[in-house]
Amino acid sequence: MKNNFFYTIDVGNSDTVVALIKNYKILKINRYKTDFLKKKNFFNNLRIIKKILISQKNIKCIISSVVP
């Protein structure tokens, strides 16, 4: 079976959920309070996410957000 990697980010009003999915099974999931990310340097976190995505040769990213 071909490895299907997905990096998902769901930004909600209360929580932001980040998950790494391989072959449709969750490998890793992290949940953060959205307010916490707004107070911290969220763009710093995006740089970390970007490094992970760049290091993968075949990964898809799914992002959903209700927060402007």
Buried (B, 14 or more C-beta within 10 A) or exposed (E): EEEEBBBBBBBEEEBBBBBBBEEEEEEEEEEBEBEEBEEEEBEEBEEEBEEEEEEEEEBEEEEEEEEE
